[in-house]
Amino acid sequence: MPTPHGSGDVPDLATVWLRVFLEVARHGSFTVAARTLGWTQSAVSRQISSLESALGGAPLFDRLPRGVGLTEAGRTLLPHAEAVTETLRDAARELADLREAAGGRLRFGAFATADAALVPQALAAFRARHPRVRVTREEGLSPGLLDRLTAGDLDLAVVSTTGRAPLDGYDLHHLLDEALYVAVPAGHPLAAAGAPVRLAELADADWIAGSPRPEGTLLAAVRQGFRPHVAHVVAEWTAKQGYVAAGLGVTLVPALAAASVRPDIALLRVRAEDAPARAVYAAAPRGRSLTPAARAFVAALREAAARVQV
């Protein structure tokens, strides 16, 4: 005799009993229910007896000359059995959607310059493949995004090694290593050479940064050999470009943002000895399983990273 199973998704005794009960109620026959289930008639009878015992012993079916009919207890149980079975089917469908990243949600954050090319390309590919996943996105600095990740407010965060972000305690999925550029006005003397520069050549320049102190900014990631004079504190990336274009100073630009600079700015690659490439990761809290949607988004990020020029 085949081993009794539930609806195929939750093989637990109560589910088996309810399924058998509904088949007998639907067909009004132990014999037809057994044929539908692929069991013997005695197996169906035993399952109904077990269900009746579990519910206090009241019979669920009257044995009639031709088949069976629901008793008052059976009629009372019927809508509950149907509701429970439908709920389990819904749960099974939703779980299947989650496994296939065909549903559920994705909550992620990214630092600003990752939003210039890397994240939009990945998100476009992800949305095309998984249109039913509900996506929410945040922008912020890497340390703040990691805090949100730890608090459980995000499933994934695109972060970099800039700003001394504490990366211990996270599962890191490496995406790329990006070079740094220094942005100068298009007419700047160094722009004509077109060669990588030493930052010492800009020791006397006014700098535009997101903070009056180098710590926590791109300037913290470079070995400049001098203390830059931060003349203007500007947080927003497009505003920094405006300050550079107006000749008010120079600023560092990560490679991820290089394609989006305005035409009246020149980008000079910083020599590797002055500015080691910074790593960019998709971070997740260590010890927590990535959701299927998050795994799919990491894959999309890696594909986009392979196309981005850094």
Secondary structure, DSSP 4 states (H G I P E B T S, - for coil): -PPP--SSS---HHHHHHHHHHHHHHHT-HHHHHHHHTS-HHHHHHHHHHHHHHTTS--SEEE-SSSEEE-HHHHHHHHHHHHHHHHHHHHHHHHHHHHTTSSSEEEEEE-GGGGGTHHHHHHHHHHHH-TTSEEEEEE--HHHHHHHHHTTS-SEEEEESGGG---TTEEEEEEEEE-EEEEEETT-HHHHH-S-B-GGGGTTSEEEESSSSSTTSGGGGS--SS--EEEEE--SHHHHHHHHHTTS-BEEEEGGGGGG--TTEEEEEBPTTTSPPEEEEEEEETTSPPPHHHHHHHHHHHHHHHHS--
